[in-house]
Amino acid sequence: MIKILALVATLALALPAAAQELTVVGLDGKAKVLRAADLAGFPRAEVAVPQDTGSKTYEGPILAYVLRAGGLPVGPRLHGDPLRAFVIVTGADGFQAVFSLAELDKDFHDATVVLGDKVDGKPLGAKEAPWRLAVSGDKKRWRAVYGVTRIEARLADAPAAPAPVMDHAH
């Protein structure tokens, strides 16, 4: 009986740690597991998210830094084929939202996207923890993912025929 209680206690202690892990899958298919401690040193931002009445302010690590830590090309590395990339963000309940990789990068898009770990200055509630995706600029909060556990990047199919040569000189 004591062994069973010890096992149950060990499992109960392990659950919060596992719940605070985020798997980021890069374009190469390699997965990297990040923990809350890994994200603690990343630059942070606040995003006001409209609600039915008023708004809530989510604070957390800026998602582009999380993606970089997971091996995804952001900033100056986001060019060429990675511009065809999209990102699937999955929550603990299985809910998913899709973003282009470029719209998650401030070099390409004005929106701020954070993995919120606080709301209105307080830790997230159990439903949203450990991280909730918050996106500035979205008129509706439907792409908010609660309990984010996984972020996976994939490339959209390349054109079947060779694309015409375009002059993209800047």
C-alpha positions as CSV (number, residue, x, y, z in Angstrom):
1,M,0.0,0.0,0.0
2,I,2.8,2.4,0.8
3,K,4.4,1.7,-2.5
4,I,1.2,2.6,-4.3
5,L,0.8,5.8,-2.4
6,A,4.4,6.7,-3.2
7,L,3.8,6.1,-6.9
8,V,0.6,8.2,-6.9
9,A,2.5,11.0,-5.1
10,T,5.3,10.8,-7.6
11,L,2.9,10.9,-10.5
12,A,1.0,13.9,-9.0
13,L,4.2,15.8,-8.7
14,A,5.3,15.0,-12.2
15,L,2.1,16.3,-13.8
16,P,2.7,20.0,-13.3
17,A,6.2,19.7,-14.7
18,A,4.9,17.8,-17.8
19,A,2.2,20.4,-18.2
20,Q,4.8,23.1,-18.4
21,E,6.6,21.6,-21.4
22,L,6.2,23.0,-24.8
23,T,7.2,21.0,-27.9
24,V,8.4,23.0,-30.9
25,V,8.8,21.1,-34.1
26,G,11.0,22.7,-36.8
27,L,10.8,22.6,-40.5
28,D,13.3,19.7,-40.5
29,G,10.9,17.7,-38.3
30,K,13.1,17.8,-35.3
31,A,11.3,18.4,-32.0
32,K,12.7,20.5,-29.2
33,V,11.1,20.5,-25.7
34,L,11.1,23.9,-23.9
35,R,10.2,24.3,-20.3
36,A,9.0,27.4,-18.4
37,A,12.6,28.0,-17.2
38,D,13.8,28.1,-20.8
39,L,11.1,30.7,-21.7
40,A,11.8,32.8,-18.6
41,G,14.7,34.7,-20.1
42,F,13.1,35.6,-23.4
43,P,11.9,39.1,-24.2
44,R,8.4,39.7,-23.0
45,A,5.5,41.8,-24.2
46,E,1.8,42.5,-23.3
47,V,-1.1,42.0,-25.7
48,A,-4.6,43.4,-25.0
49,V,-7.2,40.9,-26.2
50,P,-10.8,42.1,-26.7
51,Q,-13.4,40.3,-24.7
52,D,-17.2,40.4,-24.9
53,T,-17.0,43.3,-22.5
54,G,-13.7,45.2,-22.2
55,S,-10.4,43.4,-22.7
56,K,-7.8,41.4,-20.9
57,T,-4.0,42.0,-21.0
58,Y,-1.9,38.9,-21.5
59,E,1.8,39.0,-20.8
60,G,4.5,36.5,-21.7
61,P,7.4,35.6,-23.9
62,I,7.3,37.0,-27.5
63,L,6.5,34.0,-29.7
64,A,9.2,34.7,-32.3
65,Y,11.9,34.1,-29.6
66,V,10.2,30.9,-28.7
67,L,10.2,29.8,-32.3
68,R,13.9,30.7,-32.7
69,A,14.7,28.6,-29.6
70,G,12.8,25.8,-31.2
71,G,15.0,26.0,-34.4
72,L,12.6,27.9,-36.7
73,P,14.0,30.6,-39.0
74,V,12.8,34.0,-37.9
75,G,14.2,37.5,-38.4
76,P,16.9,37.7,-41.1
77,R,16.8,33.9,-41.5
78,L,13.2,34.0,-42.7
79,H,13.5,34.1,-46.5
80,G,13.2,31.7,-49.4
81,D,11.4,28.5,-48.8
82,P,10.6,29.3,-45.1
83,L,8.3,32.0,-46.4
84,R,6.0,29.1,-47.4
85,A,5.9,27.9,-43.8
86,F,2.9,27.7,-41.6
87,V,2.7,27.0,-37.9
88,I,0.1,24.9,-36.1
89,V,-0.4,25.8,-32.5
90,T,-2.0,23.1,-30.4
91,G,-3.6,23.3,-26.9
92,A,-3.9,20.7,-24.2
93,D,-7.6,20.2,-25.2
94,G,-6.6,19.5,-28.9
95,F,-7.8,22.9,-30.2
96,Q,-5.5,24.2,-33.0
97,A,-4.9,27.4,-34.8
98,V,-2.8,28.1,-37.9
99,F,-0.6,31.0,-38.7
100,S,1.9,31.8,-41.4
101,L,5.4,31.8,-40.0
102,A,5.9,35.3,-41.4
103,E,2.9,36.7,-39.5
104,L,4.5,35.6,-36.2
105,D,7.7,37.5,-37.0
106,K,7.9,41.3,-36.2
107,D,10.3,41.8,-39.1
108,F,7.3,40.9,-41.4
109,H,4.2,41.8,-39.4
110,D,3.1,44.5,-37.0
111,A,1.2,42.1,-34.7
112,T,2.6,41.1,-31.4
113,V,2.1,37.5,-30.5
114,V,2.9,36.2,-27.0
115,L,2.7,32.9,-25.1
116,G,0.9,34.5,-22.2
117,D,1.7,33.2,-18.8
118,K,-0.1,36.1,-17.0
119,V,-3.4,37.8,-17.5
120,D,-4.0,41.2,-16.0
121,G,-0.9,40.8,-13.9
122,K,-1.9,37.5,-12.4
123,P,-0.9,33.9,-13.2
124,L,-3.2,32.2,-15.7
125,G,-6.1,30.1,-14.4
126,A,-6.1,26.3,-14.8
127,K,-8.1,26.4,-18.1
128,E,-5.5,28.6,-19.9
129,A,-2.2,27.5,-18.2
130,P,0.6,27.1,-18.6
131,W,0.5,29.3,-21.7
132,R,-2.2,31.0,-23.7
133,L,-1.6,32.4,-27.2
134,A,-2.5,36.0,-27.4
135,V,-2.4,37.9,-30.8
136,S,-2.6,41.7,-31.1
137,G,-4.5,42.9,-34.2
138,D,-6.9,39.9,-34.4
139,K,-10.4,41.4,-34.3
140,K,-11.8,38.2,-32.7
141,R,-10.0,36.0,-30.2
142,W,-10.8,32.7,-32.0
143,R,-7.2,31.9,-32.7
144,A,-6.4,32.0,-29.0
145,V,-5.1,28.6,-28.0
146,Y,-5.3,27.7,-24.3
147,G,-2.9,25.4,-22.6
148,V,-0.4,25.5,-25.5
149,T,1.6,22.3,-25.6
150,R,2.9,22.1,-29.2
151,I,3.9,24.3,-32.0
152,E,4.7,22.6,-35.3
153,A,6.0,24.2,-38.5
154,R,5.4,22.8,-41.9
155,L,6.1,24.0,-45.5
156,A,3.2,24.5,-47.9
157,D,3.6,22.6,-51.1
158,A,5.9,24.2,-53.7
159,P,4.4,25.2,-57.0
160,A,4.0,22.3,-59.4
161,A,5.5,24.3,-62.3
162,P,8.6,26.4,-62.0
163,A,7.7,29.9,-61.0
164,P,8.5,32.7,-63.3
165,V,11.7,34.6,-62.4
166,M,10.7,37.7,-60.5
167,D,12.8,40.7,-59.6
168,H,12.5,41.0,-55.8
169,A,15.2,43.6,-55.6
170,H,14.7,45.8,-52.6
